[in-house]
Amino acid sequence: MRGWWQEITGLVLPGECAGCGRPRTVLCDACRAALGGGAARRVRPDPEPAGLPPVHAVARYEGPVRAMLLAHKERGALGLARPLGAALACAVRSAAGGPGSGRQGGGGALEARERPLLLVPVPSARRAVAARGHDAGRRLALGAAQALRAGGLPAAVAAVLRQCRTVADQAGLGARQRRANVAGALGVRMGAEGLLMREGPVVLVDDLMTTGASLAEAARAVSLAGGSVLGAAVVAASGAPPRSAEKKRN
C-alpha cells in the first residue's frame, strides 16, 4: 500500500527538487548534471577489500547526489528512479567495457554481445525493504536495464542474491567491521545457479559504495554459484571522487 501511494503522489504533486530543494520540480537541471553527465570512472575504496571486482561510479557521494539517493531510498521519492537508473546505466556500461571505460576495443565487443548483461542488485535486509515500502536497489537496477536496452545494449535484472543471515546496520561501522559484518552473509537463491552459469556476464549494481565490503561479498556469492562477474557499478562512491583512481593509473 505504501509503495502504491508513493507512486501516485509522486505523479500528481509538484514537489521539490530532491537534490537542492528548488520548488515544483522532481529534479532540476543542475542536480541532474551532478549525476555525471553520462561519464563514469573506476573507483577504489581505501583499503580495498579482497575479492572486490572493478567498480565504476558516476559521482561522489556528497551534496545533491547524496540528497537524491537518500530521498529515493529512505523517503520513497520514486520519481527519481528514472534519472538515477540512467546514471547507474552509465556506470554499468563503463564497468562492462563500453565507451568511456578505457578498455581497448571495449565498445565494439560490448555492443556485439548476444547474451544480455545480467544486472544483479546487492540485496537489502527484508526488514529494511518492508520499512521503506519499496526495494530501492531492485528499482534502480530495473531503471538501469531499461536505459541500457534503450541505448541498444541488451540487459536484464536478475535479483538472485539473498541474505543468509541477519547483519547489523552498516552505518557507523568502519571498513574492517563492515567486512566482518557481511562476511558469508549473502547467497544465491535456490535454483538460480543455472541462470548465472547459462546467462551473463554479471555486473553487480548498487546505489552506493562506501568500503566495498557488500560488493565484495556479493561477488563471492555469485562466483561461488558459477556466475561470471565482469564488474560492479554504483551511482556514487564515498571518499575520493571517481576520477582519482584514473589519475593514479596514468
C-alpha positions, -999 to +999 in steps of 0.1 A: +000+000+000+028+024+009+046+019-024+014+024-044+007+056-025+042+069-032+038+062-069+005+082-071+017+112-050+050+113-070+029+118-102+003+143-091+021+165-066+045+192-077+071+185-050+106+200-049+140+191-063+154+162-044+189+175-047+186+212-038+150+218-028+141+240-057+103+240-059+080+225-084+104+200-100+114+165-091+150+171-102+164+204-115+189+206-144+218+215-121+212+185-099+206+162-129+240+174-142+256+164-109+249+127-118+279+127-140+266+138-174+269+103-189+306+098-177+317+071-153+351+062-138+367+034-119+367+039-082+386+022-054+380+023-017+409+026+007+416+000+020+403-022-008+387-054+004+398-087-010+377-100-038+362-066-048+356-065-086+364-034-106+338-008-095+326+022-116+306+052-104+293+084-120+296+107-089+309+113-055+285+107-025+281+142-014+258+173-019+229+169-043+238+133-052+237+122-016+204+140-011+189+123-042+200+088-032+186+093+003+154+108-010+149+078-033+158+051-008+146+064+026+118+088+017+103+070-013+109+097-039+101+071-066+102+097-094+140+097-090+142+061-102+145+070-138+173+096-136+192+076-110+187+044-131+200+062-162+231+073-142+236+037-130+234+026-166+263+048-174+283+031-147+272-003-159+283+004-194+317+016-182+321-014-159+312-037-188+339-022-211+317+002-231+326+038-242+344+057-215+357+027-197+392+030-211+394-007-222+408-013-255+382-023-280+356-025-253+328-006-271+325-029-301+327-061-280+301-047-257+276-039-284+282-073-301+271-093-271+245-119-279+236-126-243+223-098-222+242-084-193+228-096-160+224-068-135+225-084-101+215-059-073+230-062-039+200-070-016+189-050+013+176-067+045+140-077+042+131-056+073+146-025+057+127-031+024+095-036+044+101-004+064+107+017+033+078+002+014+099-005-017+131-022-028+153+007-038+182-014-052+160-035-074+141-004-086+174+013-097+186-019-114+154-021-134+158+016-144+194+010-154+184-021-175+157-001-193+181+027-201+207+002-214+182-015-236+170+019-250+206+025-259+210-007-278+227-028-251+207-060-240+204-061-203+182-079-177+179-078-140+185-110-120+177-104-083+192-137-074+211-128-042+196-132-007+207-126+028+215-159+045+218-144+080+210-112+098+235-085+095+239-053+116+232-019+103+263-008+084+260+028+094+288+039+117+309+008+111+345+011+099+359-008+069+371-038+090+338-040+109+318-039+077+338-067+062+332-088+093+296-079+094+288-091+058+313-120+055+294-150+044+261-132+047+249-135+010+240-165-010+222-172-043+185-181-043+177-218-048+176-227-085+193-196-097+227-212-102+217-224-136+207-189-147+240-175-136+260-202-154+239-201-185+234-163-189+256-133-183+281-120-177+271-103-144+275-067-134+268-062-097+248-030-090+240-009-060+232+028-053+263+035-033+298+021-024+314+031+009+340+005+019+332-020-009+325-048+016+290-056+004+301-056-032+330-079-024+306-103-006+281-102-035+309-111-059+320-140-037+284-154-036+278-150-074+312-165-083+307-194-059+274-202-077+291-203-111+284-168-123+310-147-142+314-113-125+325-087-150+325-058-126+303-036-104+285-004-109+271+022-085+256+057-088+280+072-062+310+063-042+322+077-008+356+091-003+377+100-033+360+113-065+357+088-094+385+105-114+411+100-087+416+063-095+421+070-132+447+097-124+467+074-102+470+049-130+480+075-157 
